[in-house]
Amino acid sequence: MKPMGPLQALAARFPVTQPWEDFATRYVPRPQPVGDDIADSLLVDPSSTHVIVGSIGSGKSTELFRAATRLRDDGSDLFVVCEDADLLGDGLLHPEPGIVVRRVAQAFAAMSASVPLALAGQQAAARVQQRAQREVDAVFDALAPTETTDLDDLRLIVAALAPRRAVVLLDSFDRVLPASDYIAAIERDLPALRRVGVGLVLTAPNDLLFLHWREALSHFSARHVLGALAPAVPEHHSFLHSVIARRDPDGLIVPAARESLLGASGGHLRHLVELAHAAARLALRSGAVVVSAADVGRALDDLGSFLASAMTGEQVTILDAITRGQMPARATDALVGLVRDARVFDDGDGRYRLHPALQARPARRVA
């Protein structure tokens, strides 16, 4: 296989989708990381439940991973399981009550099945995997139909599967939409887990910060909100620079291009990574040997074209008002959708700002 050139290798270090196993090598501490607070709280009360709320690309997964790492390195007797919940089953697009308990059961089964591989060979591993699968099947059977499953059923199911002093951290629950489905999926599961002493950390979509959906946050022991990063804030600026530097040790993104990336991303971590990836590919295509500010500008144009498309008339009106400095008087479904999709950033206290890719580009309504 032909080896990758420097720019190809650079683009590969800015993956559009982040493999779960790469967090250990790609992680950069966020300013005031909430993962430390979550770990400290779970060490005091291992049965507490936590939710990390933020927009797509705000760093929820890295904070969850940070909490898991702290718990595993602490030396306590906690049994810690950290999994991507979306990889444990058939996805999270249509959850129902009991989905959290199922994912916890599957996470325990996956963890217990992996232990004998290094201890007693393939035969022992196969026996444990078969038992674990029977346990998971029992969970599915016990939860169907879900409307007849009461709290005691959930408690008995989890008690049968969970070791003592266990903490489970499940990523990807922020993919559960609409927010009403998220509420339905957790309102009975969290009390059941707490009653049997299982600690839990989930991610959640930004929607839960708005309107009547805020009621879902009351089900957790603690809420941890990841606000929008702003490149103009020195601490945030330094953090965003470190995200780039961690992946560009050879300095192929010239200083002017790095600054352009920070401004173009608007402080949105996923867009920062995606823009760097796209700029490196554009530079490679043009025959350049480094990434310039012009490459970032072209990548930003492409992102702007995407963000400006497929919006409702109400969303376009909101964008026009924010452009004129007129902040929305109240949250609406349309505004929540703009914040969730990172077309608009919520800076708190009723202040919003447009993504830089939209500032000089008219939004397009849905046909």
KACORGI-V46470 format. One record per backbone hydrogen bond with DSSP energy under -0.5 kcal/mol. NH is the residue of the N-H (numbers start at 1). CO is the residue of the C=O. If there is no record, write none. Layout:
NH&CO ; NH&CO
This chain:
9&5 ; 10&6 ; 11&7 ; 12&8 ; 13&9 ; 13&10 ; 14&11 ; 19&17 ; 22&19 ; 23&20 ; 25&22 ; 26&22 ; 27&23 ; 33&30 ; 36&33 ; 37&33 ; 38&34 ; 39&35 ; 40&36 ; 41&37 ; 42&38 ; 43&39 ; 44&40 ; 45&41 ; 48&45 ; 50&200 ; 51&222 ; 52&202 ; 53&51 ; 53&224 ; 54&204 ; 56&340 ; 58&55 ; 63&59 ; 64&60 ; 65&61 ; 66&62 ; 67&63 ; 68&64 ; 69&65 ; 70&66 ; 71&67 ; 72&68 ; 73&69 ; 74&70 ; 79&165 ; 80&78 ; 81&167 ; 83&169 ; 85&83 ; 85&171 ; 87&84 ; 88&85 ; 95&92 ; 98&185 ; 99&96 ; 100&185 ; 102&98 ; 103&99 ; 104&100 ; 105&101 ; 106&102 ; 107&103 ; 108&104 ; 109&105 ; 110&106 ; 111&107 ; 112&108 ; 113&109 ; 114&110 ; 114&111 ; 115&111 ; 116&112 ; 117&114 ; 118&115 ; 119&116 ; 120&116 ; 121&116 ; 124&120 ; 125&121 ; 126&122 ; 127&123 ; 128&124 ; 129&125 ; 130&126 ; 131&127 ; 132&128 ; 133&129 ; 134&130 ; 135&131 ; 136&132 ; 137&133 ; 138&134 ; 139&135 ; 140&136 ; 141&137 ; 142&138 ; 143&139 ; 144&141 ; 148&145 ; 149&146 ; 150&148 ; 154&150 ; 155&151 ; 156&152 ; 157&153 ; 158&154 ; 159&155 ; 160&156 ; 161&157 ; 161&158 ; 162&158 ; 166&197 ; 167&79 ; 168&199 ; 169&81 ; 170&168 ; 170&201 ; 171&83 ; 171&169 ; 175&172 ; 176&173 ; 177&175 ; 181&178 ; 182&178 ; 183&179 ; 184&180 ; 185&181 ; 186&182 ; 186&183 ; 187&183 ; 190&186 ; 192&188 ; 193&189 ; 194&190 ; 195&191 ; 196&192 ; 197&194 ; 198&193 ; 199&166 ; 199&197 ; 200&48 ; 201&168 ; 202&50 ; 203&170 ; 204&52 ; 208&205 ; 209&206 ; 210&207 ; 213&210 ; 214&211 ; 215&212 ; 216&213 ; 217&214 ; 218&214 ; 218&215 ; 219&216 ; 220&217 ; 221&49 ; 222&49 ; 224&51 ; 226&53 ; 227&225 ; 228&346 ; 229&267 ; 233&230 ; 234&232 ; 237&233 ; 238&234 ; 239&235 ; 240&236 ; 241&237 ; 242&238 ; 243&239 ; 244&240 ; 245&241 ; 246&242 ; 247&243 ; 247&244 ; 248&244 ; 251&248 ; 254&252 ; 254&291 ; 257&254 ; 258&254 ; 259&255 ; 260&256 ; 261&257 ; 262&258 ; 263&259 ; 264&260 ; 265&261 ; 266&262 ; 266&263 ; 267&262 ; 268&265 ; 269&57 ; 269&267 ; 270&57 ; 272&268 ; 273&269 ; 274&270 ; 275&271 ; 276&272 ; 277&273 ; 278&274 ; 279&275 ; 280&276 ; 281&277 ; 282&278 ; 283&279 ; 284&280 ; 285&281 ; 286&282 ; 287&284 ; 288&283 ; 291&252 ; 292&290 ; 296&292 ; 297&293 ; 298&294 ; 299&295 ; 300&296 ; 301&297 ; 302&298 ; 303&299 ; 304&300 ; 305&301 ; 306&302 ; 307&303 ; 308&304 ; 309&306 ; 311&364 ; 316&312 ; 317&313 ; 318&314 ; 319&315 ; 320&316 ; 321&317 ; 322&318 ; 323&319 ; 324&320 ; 325&322 ; 326&321 ; 327&325 ; 336&332 ; 337&333 ; 338&334 ; 339&335 ; 340&336 ; 341&337 ; 342&339 ; 343&338 ; 344&338 ; 345&353 ; 347&345 ; 347&351 ; 348&351 ; 351&348 ; 353&345 ; 355&343 ; 358&355 ; 359&355 ; 359&356 ; 361&358 ; 364&308 ; 366&311
